[in-house]
Amino acid sequence: MIYRKMHLTVIKGIGKTYEKKLIDAGINSLEELAIADLNELAEKTGISINKLKKWKAEAKRKAKYKKAEIAEDMAKITTIEIDGNRARVKIKEVIHENIPVYKGNFEELKDSIEKEEMAVFLDKKASLWFNGEWYENLPYKMKIKKEVVKKKSFLEILKEWWKK
């Protein structure tokens, strides 16, 4: 089934003037209006929140939905920083902290991992469990804890040399 975006003017109260304001604010279809942030939209357009609420409710009733698909390649929009058994996962600009990291036999761990909302499985490459799906071959970095080596002063070196 093919879904076509419906024009905003099918909503009662939206004529050409309001449609132009909405389009200028980045709302080009009923589907976009149905999921829009009303406070932000009111600020951008100057249209009252109450009017936008009515339009949004009608847009939700009229919009045709299909299951969301991730349109972007996760490997390009995701970064994973692993620190021991925890990870910091960044998807687009959203940062998820303290994500569990699993290592070992995938088949044995799979059920446990999939009980998590988000988790990282680390083998040769990183795999991410997120939104009920596996994303594989994602780039990752290991956080390395550097030990600070105190540099010896000239006097300390001289004392050591003198003891020899």
N, C-alpha and C positions, 0 to 999 in steps of 0.2 A: 504494500500500500504506500502510495506517495502522499506526503503531507505538504500542503502549500501554506505558506505563511499568509494569514488573513490580515487585511488592511485594518488599521485602527478605526477607520470611520464606520465600521459595522457596529461599534459601540454607541449606544444612545448618548448624545451629548458631545461626541467628538466630531467636530466638523473639520474643515480644511485648516483653520487657524490653530486649533488645539493640536491637530495632527502634526503640523509643522513644528510646533513647540516641542512635542514629544520626540519627533525625529531628530531635531537639533540637540536634544538631550541624550540621544543614543537609543531611543526606544523606537524600533521600526516595525514591530508586529505585536499581535495579541499575546503571543507566547512570551515575548520580552516584557510586556507590561504585566503579565500575570506573575512574574517572578521579580519584578523591580523593587528596589528599596524606595518606599514612598517618601521618606523624609528627604533623601538625596534628590529625588525627582522633583519634589515640591520646590526645593531650593534652586534647582537648575531652571525650572520652567516658570515659577511664579504661580503655578496652579495650586489651589487649596488642597490640603490633605484629604478633606472630606470628599471632594469631587474625585480625587485620585483613588480613594478607597472604593468608591462605587464602581469606577471604571475597572479597577483591578479585579473586583469580585466578578463582574460581568466577563472580563477577559478570561478568567479562570474557567468559567462555565462554557465559553465558546471555543477556547483554544483546543487544538488537537495535540495530544501528547504522545510521545513514543519514548521508549526506554533510553535513558541518557547513555551516550557512548563517549568515552574519552577520545577527543579528536586529536590530541597531541601525543607525540611519542613520549612516554613516561621517562625514558632515558635522557631526553633532552631537557625536561622540566624538573627533574628530581636530583637532589644531592643527599647523600647519606654520610654522616660522620659517625664512626663507631669508636666508642670509648669503653673498652671492656665488654660488659654484658648489656650495655645500654647504647642507644643511638639517638642522634638528632637527625630527623628527616625533614627536608625542605621540599615541598611540592609547590611549584610556582613561587609565590611569595609567602606561603603559609608554612610556619615552622611548627613541627611536632617534636616535643622534648620527651626524654625518658622512655623511648620506645624499646621494648625488649629485643635482644639479639639472641638468636638460637644458632648453635653450632653442633654438628654431629650428624647422625644418620637421619636424613630427611624423612624417610618413610616412617620411622619411629616417632618423630617429632611433629609430623604434619597435623595430626588431630589437635595437639596442644596449641600449636601456632594458630590454627584457624579459629580457636576460641577467643583469641585476642582481637581487639578492634583494629590494631595495626601492629605489625611485627616485621622484623628483618631476619631472614635466614642467610647465614654466611657460609659459603663453601669457597670454591675458587672465584665465584662471582656472587654478588649480592642479589637476593630476591626479596621483594617486598609484598607482604600480605596487607591489602588495603581495600576497603569498600567491598569485601567479599570476593576479591579476585587476587590472583598472583601476578606480579610484574617481575620479569626476570631480566638478568644481565644489566643491572643498574650500576652506575658509577658510584664508588664509595671511597672514603679516606679513613685510614686508621689514625686515631689520635695517639700520638706517641708521647709518653711522659718523659720529659728530659730531666735527668738529674743534674742539679747545679753543682759543678765542681768548683770549689773555692780555689782560686788561683793563689799560689803561695807568694808571699812577699820576698823581696831580695834578702831580707834579714833571716827569714825562716829557711830559705835555701842555703844561706851561709852557715846557719847553725847546724843543719843536717850535714853539710859538707865537713864542717869542723869536727863533728862526732865521728866521722869515718876515719 
